[in-house]
Amino acid sequence: MDINYNINYKEDGVYKLYSNYLHIGLGWDYNEKNIYDLDSSVLTFDYNIINLSKVNFENLEAYGGKISLNGDDVTGEGEGDDEEIRISLQNLPSEVQIFTVQLNSYRGNSLKYVKSAYIRLSTEDEVIGTYSISQAGNSIGLLIGCFSKNISKSSKSSYDWSFRPLNKIIPGHIVTYSVSSIQKILHSIFYNKIEGIDVSEYQGTINWLAVAQTKDFAILKVGSGKNGGNRKDPKFEENYKNAKNAGVKLGAYWYSYAKSAEDAKKEAQFFLSHLRGKQFEWPVYYDIEESSQFSNNTHNIIAKEFCNILVSEKYYCGIYSSSFNWNQNFDNEVRSKYSVWVAHYDVKKPSYNGNYQVWQKSQKGSINGISGYVDLDESNINFEPFIKQNHLNGY
């Protein structure tokens, strides 16, 4: 989508704001043949991107009126701004570190057909920018931009804010249904991490289009070598097809029961037989967590045997295990040679003292598209460019 802001950018596309007040004006033309009901809104967040409050037609003010909406215009009839939101920047509570401005089409009408529709952002001193909503394309929701608090010591004042134009399509005819997608966008701006999940048959039938609204990647269970066999996860093929169609980036994993190098070799061949003909943008992993593998001191042997076979077949391979196992059991060669996927739940960061690329941070996540619990992951690397450029993982 082309940016259609009439705006003076200060640096790196970010507008620096030293003002007391912000005014958001939404306007559009009345059309008696096809009535449009556009709704402007503001969402506030802390720096962990936790949603703190919402101001829209359902909730006209927050923080004692420090953010307020003048009402709900349902037709666009009349001159000037049809809806106005006013924000007292210097009086917002300290926990509000980010807020977003967006609009939604309540009736579900495409925004590109609305006549003379705009959102204008201004302070008491100047117009920051005006956005022509008709440029939004065939969508019903649009994230205009986000404001973030400048907390540096060199800040000119305690209410120094920066504005980032975003112009991102978001789902939902009401902003309530847009929050998860907005959080995903904010994470990509303020944190160098990519949100994902890992799944198996235990998640049942997954709505991958819903998952794609909030998650960028998924690591699919392909199967396991239980009892020396080749047990394919019954949901693998379905998950692969539907996740690909939804645009989710994919990795894969094999759960190990190997007790020797020969067992690991068999598991690698089984794994490869299911990977061939498919493409993966994230690494493929060997899940080593059975206690017998560590008590018999075979974990390093099977890790190297399995991964070396995968690497020889041009796959980007890694190992999954707990923080404890990574700290206490795996040797330096395994830690440095293969991608590290570490599991440590409900903490601010893993206790593993080495470098890792993917962190499984919860066993009890809850997201749209999946009934029940799902494992939540985050990646500090976007693997896709490297994998594609080096023709790995089926590319």
PECOR-V735636 format. One record per helix or strand of 3 or more residues. SS is the DSSP state (alpha for helix, beta for strand). FROM is the first residue (numbers start at 1). TO is the last residue. If there is no record, write none. Layout:
ss;from;to
SS;FROM;TO
SS;FROM;TO
This chain:
ss;from;to
beta;14;18
beta;21;27
beta;38;45
beta;51;56
beta;67;69
beta;83;88
alpha;89;91
beta;98;105
alpha;111;113
beta;118;123
beta;127;132
alpha;133;136
beta;141;149
beta;160;169
alpha;175;190
beta;194;199
alpha;201;203
alpha;208;211
beta;217;224
alpha;226;228
alpha;236;246
beta;249;255
alpha;261;275
beta;284;287
alpha;291;295
alpha;299;312
beta;317;322
alpha;323;328
alpha;332;337
beta;339;343
beta;358;365
beta;374;379
alpha;384;389
